Amino acid sequence: MRVLSVLLGSSLLAAAALTPAHAAAGGGPLVVVNPGFEKGAEGWTFTDGTGVATNNPHGGAKLIYLDAGAGRSVSQVITSPAAGRYTISAWIATGGPGGTFAVRRNGADAGTVTLPARSTYSRYTISNVELAEGDRLEIVFGSGSGWVNADDVMVSPGATADPRVTSSNPKVVELFAWSKAKAGSWVHQDGAPGLLDVDERQPGGTGEGTYAPSYWAGYAHRSGYYSRDFAHQLAGAHILGLADENRNMLRSFAVSATEEHKFYPVWALNFDAKTYLDIDYRSPTNFVREVPATFELVEKANQAYRWSGDRSYLDDPVFWDYYRHATGEFVTLHDGRLANGVAEGTGKGIFQGAASYNEAGDEPLAEAGDSIGAQYQAYRALADLAFDKDDVKLSRAYAKKAEDLKRYFNDTWSVKPGTGEFVRAYTVDGTPLTGFGNENSWFMPMKGIIDAGPRNDAYLDFVDAEASGAGKPSNIEAITYLPDTFFRHNRNETAWKWMQYVYDQRENKHVSRRQGLNGDYPEVSFTLVSQTVEGLMGIQPDVPRRTVATLSRLPADIGWLQVDDVPVGDGTVSVRHDGQTSTTFTNGSDELRFWEARFLGEHRWLEVNGHRAAGHPKVIDGVRYTVAVVPVRGGQTATAKIAG
């Protein structure tokens, strides 16, 4: 039985909402009593030298402390309401090393973290604790050589998917294992109570709701998920088995994109998946909205459909209406100043509709590189979705709209007249802007709207140089896009460089003090998961068409890389790359029938399952590949390599 997810932070759960006995009797979620200590000592057992304080909470108004010295503890015992796996997390700060965060099952150790000396609150996790119905789970904080503060205990469901990485390079193995565990700790149980509208202004929230299948996508000190973060985390979430959460969260944004909102989705929802997050929503005409998100959600729905094969992305009218409005009426309604078929922002700030994800600048933008790039991909996505819905006329119409928009971008929009400069945005008075604009720069190559060739290559060099120097964003979540940007264009060394940079910054403080460490920003772990599988491994499923494509993007210092049991459709796939010349594919899905083995460049011969075969040329977004389409039924393994 799968036990779904919930947030159980101090500022996010009314402590007395559900007792362990009640949870066990109803077979509901596993609930910690008073997880944020807002009800004082209720539910917890304290030894001498410990207690509840108010001086240094992570969330809400209270926390627990353990004085320095051996033998002190704060603990709680919970009876498991159902069989399942659970992940337990807590925010902890310490004045010295040697403290512990532990989980015991029926008195035996089920996982222990020894805490370092770190005065900044950090999130510690014990993953995938297996419990039978009626088992006694004990959560224990232990003292060390310095003080220990703890707050915001959270229970997540154990992972439903278990992709695993092995490699000749130990760093990529370490990176993936860390990312998988960290991302899994952000998932919420379905049906548990939690507070709504928690943020830095109101850490106790404004009321209580029932959480739906969801995961954290955005700041960890707020009780909601954000459209921008969610779009970037969706692929990593699917790879970790969160297809249901993806569908539920995406649908909640689709529902919010009403005519009253001029077909913008709201920027953030609470974890009940229906209440708009208060800090970002004031009224139907005064809420945070940014043009790229409207389009990215269409693109990501198509991506979720390709990974899962879930027909609801086609057949649910809420989704279908969203796609049509986002690529139709939304563009018409928001194309007023420049009247060129490109959706615009107002130039008046995020609460009035921003053209770009780049919130750091004060430029009054009407159109931006990230919005036009996202609009292009939304058109392509609807063309794909319409084709699978057997609406060939609509599919052709949107394929042409995508083609026309790309041509306009390359011939006109991105060209500053009389110069060789690359335009990345326009102000409300029509002034073209060049130079580096963070998201409105790197989204253009990331979305593939720039024609392949020297101009695109030069712009990628420019983005890398700027992001490596004075133009580097201060917030780690912005930098998480750079691996995706460079993988798309087979800049493997550069993409891997940025993956390692993001991972290496995980224990540094985030630019937002309330957020804690960089590694505790959810987007970091989710995107490293997807960048390993989609980026380095080049795994691109198309379950509706019963195919998975692969492309090795291994850099020079990864001799071989293997990922096992990646969830695709009704099963899994496993892939191994040896350099960029040989790939092994195992199909564990009955829905899949074909493997498209891709190799960069033109090669006359391939070797498929030990037999010499002619390589088939294929051009994808202007880049030449050699491919072999290999029938591989469920349970079978196939190999393909460059033969000459």
TORKOL-990546 format. One line per 3 residues: number of its first residue (from 0); for each residue x, y, z of C-alpha. Coordinates in pm, 1 decimal. Layout:
BEGIN
NUM	X/Y/Z | ...
***
This chain:
BEGIN
0	0.0/0.0/0.0 | 130.5/343.1/-86.7 | 113.1/602.9/189.6
3	91.1/949.0/37.6 | 247.4/1270.7/152.1 | 207.9/1565.2/392.4
6	395.6/1856.7/535.1 | 434.9/1842.5/911.3 | 637.2/2152.6/995.8
9	582.0/2357.9/1309.0 | 431.7/2644.3/1128.4 | 238.8/2407.3/907.8
12	39.5/2173.2/1130.2 | -212.3/2231.1/1403.3 | -56.2/2003.3/1658.4
15	-367.8/1849.3/1806.1 | -536.6/1781.9/1472.6 | -491.4/1404.8/1463.7
18	-355.3/1175.4/1731.7 | -152.0/864.1/1650.1 | -433.7/643.5/1781.5
21	-681.8/815.3/1549.8 | -443.3/782.7/1256.4 | -387.0/413.5/1322.7
24	-758.5/340.7/1360.9 | -840.2/506.8/1030.3 | -536.0/380.8/843.1
27	-455.5/741.1/753.6 | -129.0/930.5/725.2 | 149.3/896.0/979.3
30	119.1/1209.3/1192.1 | 361.1/1354.0/1444.7 | 191.6/1523.3/1740.5
33	304.1/1884.4/1777.9 | 579.2/1862.6/1512.6 | 684.3/2225.1/1551.4
36	650.9/2246.5/1931.5 | 392.9/2525.8/1909.9 | 192.3/2336.9/2175.5
39	489.0/2327.8/2411.7 | 580.8/1981.8/2538.2 | 266.6/1807.6/2410.6
42	342.7/1472.5/2251.4 | 714.6/1473.9/2336.5 | 924.5/1328.4/2619.1
45	1201.7/1547.8/2762.4 | 1500.6/1454.7/2980.0 | 1686.7/1694.4/3210.0
48	1871.2/1970.1/3025.5 | 1614.8/1996.6/2747.0 | 1296.6/2195.1/2687.9
51	1091.5/2424.7/2468.3 | 1222.5/2773.7/2389.3 | 1130.7/3079.4/2184.0
54	1472.9/3231.9/2114.2 | 1566.3/3062.4/1785.0 | 1272.4/2898.9/1605.8
57	1302.4/2781.0/1248.9 | 929.3/2828.4/1191.2 | 644.4/2946.1/1408.8
60	728.9/3077.4/1754.0 | 885.5/2780.7/1936.7 | 1154.4/2516.5/1912.7
63	1319.6/2255.2/2132.8 | 1667.9/2282.3/2281.5 | 1911.9/2031.6/2423.6
66	2195.5/2164.0/2638.2 | 2551.9/2049.6/2576.8 | 2657.4/1726.0/2740.5
69	2593.8/1356.3/2710.9 | 2268.6/1168.0/2766.7 | 2004.1/1432.3/2695.4
72	1716.6/1362.5/2458.1 | 1377.0/1472.4/2329.1 | 1162.7/1198.3/2176.0
75	818.4/1095.2/2056.8 | 670.7/750.0/1989.6 | 409.1/708.6/1714.1
78	212.2/400.5/1617.6 | 216.1/338.1/1243.2 | -138.4/351.5/1099.9
81	-52.6/139.1/796.2 | 224.7/-58.3/635.1 | 454.1/153.7/423.1
84	780.1/338.8/399.3 | 830.1/681.5/549.8 | 1096.4/950.7/536.3
87	1150.9/1161.6/847.7 | 1306.3/1509.2/837.4 | 1373.5/1792.0/1080.4
90	1537.7/2133.5/1081.3 | 1830.8/2139.3/1323.3 | 2096.2/2391.9/1429.2
93	2389.1/2309.7/1659.4 | 2653.6/2484.3/1864.6 | 2895.8/2192.4/1841.9
96	2934.3/1846.3/1691.7 | 2816.2/1510.5/1820.8 | 2440.6/1554.4/1855.4
99	2212.7/1301.8/1688.9 | 1885.4/1279.1/1500.0 | 1758.3/921.9/1504.1
102	1461.0/704.8/1416.6 | 1389.0/375.7/1594.1 | 1149.5/103.4/1486.8
105	1013.3/-108.3/1773.0 | 1314.9/-5.9/1979.1 | 1579.8/-88.9/1715.8
108	1778.6/170.2/1525.2 | 1627.9/244.9/1181.4 | 1858.8/534.0/1095.1
111	2080.1/782.6/1276.9 | 2238.3/1109.5/1162.4 | 2536.0/1240.4/1360.5
114	2512.8/1618.0/1354.1 | 2801.8/1851.0/1268.7 | 2862.8/2188.1/1429.7
117	2641.0/2425.6/1229.5 | 2458.8/2721.4/1381.9 | 2248.6/2776.3/1066.5
120	1933.5/2567.1/1053.8 | 1977.6/2276.6/811.5 | 1738.4/2002.3/710.8
123	1837.8/1646.8/806.4 | 1662.7/1339.1/670.1 | 1632.6/967.5/742.7
126	1490.8/803.7/431.2 | 1263.3/509.0/356.3 | 1199.2/361.8/699.7
129	992.6/45.1/647.7 | 700.1/7.7/888.4 | 428.0/-250.8/933.1
132	85.7/-151.4/1061.8 | 110.4/-114.7/1439.1 | 489.9/-68.2/1448.3
135	619.0/181.5/1702.2 | 819.6/459.2/1539.4 | 1032.4/670.7/1774.1
138	1185.7/1003.0/1670.2 | 1477.9/1101.4/1893.6 | 1695.1/1413.3/1915.9
141	2015.5/1351.2/2114.1 | 2260.2/1594.4/2273.5 | 2621.3/1657.3/2175.8
144	2921.2/1867.8/2271.7 | 2731.3/2190.0/2202.8 | 2369.3/2304.2/2220.5
147	2114.8/2151.5/1979.7 | 1804.2/2330.9/1852.7 | 1540.8/2140.8/1651.1
150	1212.9/2236.9/1486.8 | 962.7/2149.4/1212.6 | 958.6/1770.9/1204.0
153	813.3/1636.5/879.5 | 701.6/1293.4/759.3 | 702.2/1211.7/387.7
156	600.7/891.2/213.0 | 886.0/658.6/124.1 | 993.6/654.9/-238.2
159	771.8/470.3/-485.7 | 1052.2/459.2/-742.0 | 1415.0/367.8/-686.5
162	1636.9/481.4/-974.2 | 2002.7/405.5/-902.3 | 2326.9/531.4/-1050.7
165	2662.3/354.7/-1083.8 | 2963.9/498.3/-1261.6 | 3337.9/508.3/-1307.1
168	3313.8/858.3/-1157.9 | 3230.1/850.0/-784.2 | 3116.0/1213.4/-775.0
171	2816.6/1159.6/-1002.5 | 2713.6/860.2/-789.1 | 2738.9/1070.1/-471.9
174	2556.8/1363.3/-632.9 | 2265.4/1148.8/-746.9 | 2229.3/964.0/-416.0
177	2223.8/1292.5/-222.0 | 1975.1/1449.2/-464.3 | 1740.6/1149.3/-459.4
180	1726.1/1141.1/-79.3 | 1692.8/1517.1/-41.2 | 1420.5/1552.5/-305.9
183	1223.6/1264.4/-156.8 | 1208.1/1444.2/176.3 | 1003.4/1731.1/29.0
186	695.7/1519.9/-50.8 | 371.3/1560.7/145.1 | 129.7/1293.3/261.0
189	-217.7/1309.1/111.6 | -501.3/1377.8/353.0 | -309.3/1508.7/654.1
192	-402.4/1842.9/811.9 | -174.3/2142.2/779.0 | -174.1/2517.1/816.2
195	-228.9/2744.0/516.8 | -66.0/3069.8/409.6 | 250.1/3032.2/612.9
198	518.1/3281.1/513.4 | 775.2/3515.8/667.0 | 504.1/3766.1/765.8
201	273.0/3514.1/928.2 | 479.3/3211.8/1039.8 | 176.4/3061.5/1212.4
204	-37.5/3070.5/898.1 | -397.4/3186.4/869.3 | -593.5/2864.9/901.5
207	-591.7/2492.4/848.6 | -661.9/2273.7/547.9 | -614.7/1919.1/427.4
210	-308.7/1861.0/215.1 | -330.4/1700.2/-128.2 | -64.1/1499.4/-316.6
213	211.3/1755.5/-366.6 | 572.8/1840.4/-295.8 | 767.1/2149.1/-205.2
216	854.6/2373.5/-500.4 | 968.3/2710.2/-371.2 | 1087.7/2858.8/-44.1
219	1097.4/2613.8/244.7 | 954.5/2872.9/485.4 | 628.7/2904.7/288.7
222	340.2/2658.9/280.0 | 300.1/2632.6/-94.3 | 435.8/2541.4/-434.1
225	522.5/2780.2/-714.1 | 453.3/2749.4/-1087.6 | 807.5/2837.2/-1192.3
228	977.3/2599.1/-948.7 | 724.2/2325.3/-1016.9 | 782.5/2344.9/-1391.9
231	1156.0/2301.2/-1339.7 | 1113.5/2017.7/-1087.1 | 852.5/1813.6/-1275.9
234	1091.6/1580.7/-1461.0 | 1296.7/1504.7/-1151.3 | 976.2/1441.0/-960.0
237	857.4/1188.2/-1217.4 | 1192.3/1008.3/-1206.0 | 1141.4/974.6/-829.0
240	794.2/823.8/-871.3 | 585.0/1137.5/-818.5 | 365.0/1116.8/-1128.5
243	44.4/1154.3/-923.4 | 178.7/1461.5/-747.3 | 281.1/1613.7/-1080.8
246	-64.6/1567.3/-1229.0 | -240.9/1703.8/-921.1 | -19.1/2011.1/-892.2
249	-27.7/2092.1/-1262.8 | -404.7/2056.8/-1266.7 | -435.8/2300.2/-975.8
252	-254.1/2564.7/-1178.5 | -470.2/2489.8/-1482.5 | -788.4/2536.0/-1277.7
255	-665.7/2875.9/-1157.6 | -612.0/3015.6/-1510.7 | -959.8/3166.6/-1534.7
258	-1099.7/3432.9/-1761.8 | -1112.0/3657.7/-1455.2 | -734.2/3611.2/-1426.6
261	-699.1/3680.5/-1800.3 | -590.9/3317.8/-1834.5 | -281.9/3356.8/-1616.7
264	-236.0/3069.7/-1368.2 | -179.0/3191.8/-1015.0 | 182.8/3204.3/-905.9
267	153.9/2976.3/-600.7 | -93.3/2750.4/-421.5 | -101.7/2609.8/-71.0
270	-41.3/2238.9/-26.9 | -415.7/2177.4/-25.6 | -383.8/2233.5/-403.3
273	-675.2/2475.3/-412.9 | -608.7/2777.4/-189.7 | -400.2/3053.1/-345.8
276	-92.8/3137.0/-137.7 | -178.5/3460.0/38.5 | 160.2/3632.1/10.1
279	139.9/3620.2/-370.1 | -233.2/3674.8/-423.2 | -429.8/3985.7/-319.8
282	-717.5/3995.2/-569.7 | -807.1/3875.7/-921.4 | -635.3/4185.0/-1061.9
285	-348.9/4206.4/-815.4 | -149.6/3884.0/-792.2 | 198.3/3769.4/-888.4
288	214.4/3646.1/-1246.8 | 495.8/3606.3/-1494.2 | 442.5/3534.3/-1863.4
291	687.3/3241.4/-1905.0 | 505.9/3028.6/-1645.7 | 182.4/3025.9/-1844.6
294	363.4/2866.7/-2138.1 | 598.1/2644.3/-1940.8 | 304.1/2462.8/-1782.9
297	182.5/2362.4/-2129.8 | 529.4/2236.5/-2220.6 | 559.2/2047.7/-1892.6
300	218.4/1884.0/-1931.0 | 341.7/1741.7/-2259.0 | 663.6/1629.1/-2090.8
303	466.5/1457.4/-1813.7 | 253.4/1283.5/-2076.3 | 560.1/1158.3/-2262.8
306	709.4/1017.0/-1941.1 | 391.7/865.2/-1798.4 | 153.0/791.9/-2086.2
309	-125.6/918.8/-1856.9 | -421.8/993.9/-2085.8 | -567.2/1248.0/-1844.1
312	-324.4/1501.3/-1993.0 | -527.5/1465.2/-2313.4 | -872.8/1370.3/-2192.9
315	-926.9/1587.5/-1884.1 | -1105.9/1900.3/-2012.7 | -937.9/2110.8/-1742.1
318	-599.6/2038.2/-1898.5 | -716.9/2069.3/-2255.9 | -891.2/2401.5/-2193.7
321	-575.5/2529.3/-2027.1 | -356.3/2441.9/-2326.1 | -596.4/2609.4/-2569.4
324	-642.9/2924.0/-2361.0 | -269.7/2958.4/-2283.6 | -171.3/2937.0/-2650.3
327	-476.6/3123.0/-2781.3 | -671.6/3382.7/-2581.6 | -381.2/3445.5/-2344.4
330	-157.5/3555.7/-2630.8 | -428.3/3772.1/-2783.6 | -513.6/3940.2/-2453.8
333	-149.9/4015.6/-2372.7 | -22.5/4136.8/-2709.3 | -118.9/4501.2/-2691.1
336	184.9/4728.0/-2717.8 | 409.4/4571.9/-2980.3 | 133.1/4371.0/-3155.5
339	361.1/4103.4/-3296.4 | 201.6/3781.4/-3172.9 | 425.8/3763.2/-2865.1
342	262.8/3768.8/-2520.3 | 364.8/4070.4/-2314.4 | 405.1/4175.5/-1956.0
345	301.4/4514.6/-1827.5 | 640.1/4645.8/-1718.4 | 480.6/4737.7/-1383.9
348	613.4/4460.3/-1162.5 | 526.8/4105.7/-1070.5 | 186.9/4185.6/-917.2
351	72.0/4336.6/-1247.4 | 225.0/4079.7/-1481.8 | 597.9/4049.9/-1553.9
354	739.4/3957.5/-1893.3 | 1039.8/3773.2/-1749.7 | 1140.1/3541.8/-1467.4
357	1426.1/3781.6/-1393.1 | 1287.2/3963.5/-1091.2 | 1622.0/4115.8/-992.6
360	1625.1/4387.8/-1256.6 | 1408.5/4700.6/-1269.6 | 1370.5/4711.9/-1648.8
363	1008.4/4781.7/-1759.7 | 988.7/4481.9/-1992.5 | 707.0/4415.7/-2235.5
366	866.4/4111.2/-2401.5 | 1156.8/3894.2/-2290.8 | 1368.0/3608.7/-2418.7
369	1238.9/3364.6/-2161.1 | 874.8/3441.4/-2243.2 | 910.1/3411.8/-2622.3
372	1118.4/3095.1/-2582.5 | 858.4/2942.7/-2353.3 | 579.1/3046.1/-2592.8
375	760.1/2865.4/-2875.7 | 784.9/2544.6/-2672.2 | 417.8/2571.5/-2567.9
378	318.8/2580.5/-2935.6 | 533.6/2273.7/-3003.2 | 384.3/2095.4/-2704.0
381	25.5/2157.7/-2814.7 | 113.8/2034.4/-3163.9 | 236.5/1707.4/-3008.4
384	-59.6/1673.6/-2774.2 | -313.0/1747.2/-3048.7 | -152.7/1482.7/-3270.4
387	-197.2/1219.6/-3000.0 | -554.2/1338.6/-2949.9 | -612.7/1266.7/-3321.4
390	-671.2/1632.6/-3399.8 | -437.0/1648.6/-3697.8 | -563.2/1987.7/-3813.9
393	-488.9/2149.7/-3477.8 | -153.4/1974.9/-3457.5 | -47.3/2111.4/-3795.2
396	-171.6/2459.2/-3709.4 | 38.0/2476.6/-3392.2 | 342.5/2318.8/-3553.3
399	324.7/2601.0/-3806.2 | 273.7/2863.1/-3533.1 | 589.1/2732.0/-3363.2
402	781.7/2737.7/-3691.0 | 662.9/3091.1/-3772.6 | 747.0/3220.9/-3424.4
405	1096.1/3073.6/-3441.1 | 1155.1/3228.9/-3782.3 | 1032.3/3568.2/-3658.6
408	1256.2/3539.5/-3353.5 | 1569.8/3461.8/-3553.9 | 1506.3/3701.3/-3842.3
411	1361.6/3998.9/-3653.7 | 1293.6/3981.9/-3279.5 | 1644.3/3890.8/-3163.0
414	1829.7/4116.2/-3408.4 | 1912.0/4473.8/-3312.0 | 1893.4/4671.8/-3635.6
417	2225.5/4794.0/-3767.5 | 2433.1/4592.7/-3520.6 | 2539.4/4236.1/-3456.6
420	2403.1/4247.9/-3101.6 | 2163.1/3983.1/-2974.6 | 1835.9/4121.8/-2838.2
423	1709.1/3951.6/-2522.5 | 1412.0/4179.2/-2433.6 | 1203.6/4483.9/-2527.5
426	1082.7/4756.4/-2293.6 | 724.2/4881.6/-2297.9 | 821.1/5161.7/-2538.3
429	971.2/4912.6/-2782.2 | 1338.9/4970.0/-2700.1 | 1547.3/4655.7/-2764.8
432	1778.2/4543.1/-2484.2 | 2102.3/4353.4/-2531.8 | 2369.5/4227.6/-2292.6
435	2311.4/3970.5/-2019.9 | 1968.2/3946.3/-1861.0 | 1992.6/3623.7/-1660.3
438	1675.5/3423.0/-1735.5 | 1582.6/3630.7/-2037.6 | 1924.4/3541.9/-2179.5
441	1979.1/3172.5/-2104.6 | 1618.1/3068.5/-2159.3 | 1652.8/3143.6/-2530.5
444	1904.5/2864.7/-2599.4 | 1749.1/2647.2/-2327.3 | 1413.5/2656.2/-2507.4
447	1579.3/2590.5/-2844.0 | 1436.4/2895.7/-3015.3 | 1772.4/3006.7/-3157.4
450	1859.6/2843.8/-3489.0 | 2143.8/2593.0/-3462.1 | 2474.0/2724.4/-3592.4
453	2744.0/2983.5/-3520.7 | 2506.8/3245.2/-3376.4 | 2367.4/2998.6/-3122.0
456	2717.3/2870.9/-3040.9 | 2844.6/3223.1/-2980.4 | 2549.7/3302.9/-2755.8
459	2610.0/2989.9/-2547.2 | 2971.7/3100.7/-2503.0 | 2843.7/3441.9/-2394.5
462	2601.1/3294.8/-2138.9 | 2870.4/3072.1/-1988.6 | 3119.3/3358.9/-1966.2
465	2869.2/3595.2/-1804.3 | 2739.7/3337.2/-1557.0 | 3097.3/3245.6/-1466.5
468	3189.7/3607.0/-1397.2 | 3023.8/3930.0/-1295.7 | 2685.7/3819.3/-1427.0
471	2657.7/3515.6/-1201.8 | 2318.9/3511.9/-1023.5 | 2334.0/3531.9/-645.7
474	2052.7/3279.2/-594.2 | 2138.8/2912.8/-648.6 | 1798.0/2827.3/-794.2
477	1868.3/3049.7/-1096.0 | 2193.2/2865.8/-1166.0 | 2009.3/2530.0/-1166.2
480	1888.8/2616.0/-1519.2 | 2239.6/2632.2/-1666.2 | 2298.6/2254.7/-1692.5
483	1970.7/2222.2/-1885.4 | 2075.2/2504.6/-2117.3 | 2405.1/2344.4/-2210.5
486	2287.8/1981.9/-2222.3 | 2026.9/2080.3/-2480.7 | 2308.9/2178.8/-2713.0
489	2541.9/1889.6/-2629.2 | 2783.8/2116.7/-2442.1 | 2852.2/1826.6/-2210.0
492	3160.7/1956.9/-2031.1 | 2997.7/2292.4/-1957.4 | 2671.3/2136.9/-1840.4
495	2855.8/1896.8/-1609.3 | 3064.3/2186.7/-1477.3 | 2746.6/2368.1/-1373.6
498	2592.8/2053.4/-1222.5 | 2898.9/2013.3/-1003.8 | 2893.3/2381.3/-912.4
501	2532.7/2359.2/-792.4 | 2609.3/2043.9/-593.2 | 2926.8/2188.5/-441.7
504	2734.3/2495.2/-318.1 | 2478.8/2288.0/-127.6 | 2619.5/2359.7/219.2
507	2668.5/2731.7/163.6 | 2412.9/2976.9/295.8 | 2132.6/3071.9/59.7
510	2103.3/3437.9/-34.7 | 1771.2/3442.2/154.5 | 1849.9/3405.2/524.6
513	1516.1/3240.2/600.7 | 1579.2/2969.8/341.7 | 1887.1/2830.4/518.6
516	2138.3/2647.9/300.9 | 2148.2/2626.7/-78.2 | 2096.7/2250.9/-62.4
519	1774.1/2303.7/128.9 | 1618.4/2487.5/-164.3 | 1402.7/2210.7/-318.7
522	1480.0/2297.4/-680.4 | 1846.2/2205.4/-629.8 | 1789.7/1836.5/-560.2
525	1502.6/1779.8/-804.3 | 1691.3/1932.7/-1096.6 | 2012.5/1740.7/-1026.4
528	1805.1/1422.2/-1050.2 | 1659.8/1517.6/-1389.7 | 1992.0/1652.0/-1517.5
531	2153.5/1316.2/-1447.7 | 1881.7/1116.1/-1623.4 | 1768.3/1352.7/-1900.2
534	2095.4/1541.8/-1931.0 | 2394.6/1311.7/-1888.5 | 2203.9/999.5/-1995.9
537	1989.5/1171.7/-2259.6 | 1687.1/956.5/-2174.8 | 1384.3/1092.1/-2362.0
540	1070.0/878.7/-2334.5 | 763.1/895.7/-2553.1 | 531.1/641.6/-2392.4
543	227.1/724.5/-2613.5 | 440.0/627.6/-2914.1 | 594.5/332.0/-2726.7
546	950.2/460.9/-2766.9 | 1244.3/572.0/-2553.7 | 1538.9/759.0/-2704.7
549	1884.0/778.6/-2548.4 | 2191.7/993.4/-2615.5 | 2516.9/983.5/-2424.4
552	2623.1/1326.5/-2306.1 | 2903.3/1201.9/-2085.5 | 3190.9/1445.4/-2030.5
555	3549.7/1326.9/-2050.9 | 3582.4/1252.0/-1678.0 | 3285.2/1010.7/-1672.6
558	3405.9/699.5/-1852.7 | 3082.4/510.0/-1805.5 | 2752.0/581.5/-1635.4
561	2457.0/353.1/-1570.2 | 2112.6/438.1/-1435.8 | 1880.0/155.2/-1338.7
564	1503.4/140.2/-1286.9 | 1398.6/480.0/-1416.4 | 1014.8/485.5/-1412.8
567	871.0/513.7/-1764.5 | 507.0/436.2/-1839.4 | 395.8/121.6/-1657.4
570	749.5/3.0/-1583.7 | 1113.1/107.8/-1587.5 | 1411.3/136.4/-1816.6
573	1782.6/95.6/-1743.1 | 2056.1/252.0/-1954.6 | 2435.1/233.5/-1958.3
576	2663.3/456.7/-2164.6 | 3030.7/376.7/-2220.7 | 3172.1/706.2/-2331.1
579	2976.3/848.3/-2622.5 | 3014.9/546.1/-2847.1 | 2829.8/255.3/-2684.9
582	2491.2/220.9/-2512.0 | 2308.2/-68.5/-2346.4 | 1931.3/-44.6/-2295.6
585	1704.7/-266.0/-2083.0 | 1327.5/-237.8/-2117.8 | 1123.8/-312.2/-1805.8
588	794.3/-177.0/-1941.5 | 526.5/-366.6/-2131.5 | 406.2/-38.8/-2286.1
591	734.1/26.6/-2468.2 | 834.0/-143.1/-2791.8 | 1118.7/56.3/-2944.7
594	1450.6/203.0/-2839.0 | 1594.9/486.0/-3047.0 | 1970.1/479.3/-2986.2
597	2112.1/819.8/-3079.8 | 2473.7/914.1/-3143.9 | 2589.1/1268.5/-3214.1
600	2724.1/1327.4/-3564.5 | 2720.7/1126.9/-3886.1 | 2833.7/763.3/-3877.1
603	2802.5/525.0/-4167.7 | 2783.5/209.6/-3957.1 | 2649.8/109.3/-3618.4
606	2671.5/-224.3/-3441.5 | 2333.3/-332.9/-3302.3 | 2317.0/-643.2/-3082.8
609	2646.3/-760.9/-3229.9 | 2542.9/-713.3/-3593.8 | 2670.1/-445.5/-3829.8
612	2391.6/-212.7/-3946.6 | 2371.6/104.2/-4152.2 | 2333.8/416.0/-3941.5
615	2026.9/626.4/-4013.9 | 2078.6/1005.1/-4026.0 | 1836.2/1220.6/-3830.6
618	1824.4/1596.9/-3785.4 | 1677.5/1721.9/-3455.9 | 1647.1/2098.7/-3409.8
621	1910.9/2153.3/-3676.4 | 2166.3/1908.9/-3528.6 | 2271.6/1590.7/-3708.3
624	2256.4/1254.8/-3533.1 | 2291.6/892.6/-3633.1 | 2022.4/664.6/-3491.8
627	1916.2/303.3/-3477.0 | 1554.3/218.4/-3397.5 | 1570.8/-116.1/-3218.5
630	1268.2/-330.6/-3122.1 | 1305.9/-414.8/-2751.3 | 1018.8/-591.0/-2576.1
633	962.2/-590.7/-2201.7 | 1236.0/-776.9/-2018.3 | 1482.0/-756.6/-2307.6
636	1824.0/-587.3/-2331.2 | 1982.1/-442.3/-2644.7 | 2312.6/-277.1/-2728.9
639	2418.2/-26.1/-2992.4 | 2757.2/125.6/-3064.7 | 2937.7/324.7/-3328.3
642	3110.8/85.4/-3567.3 | 3268.9/328.8/-3806.0
***
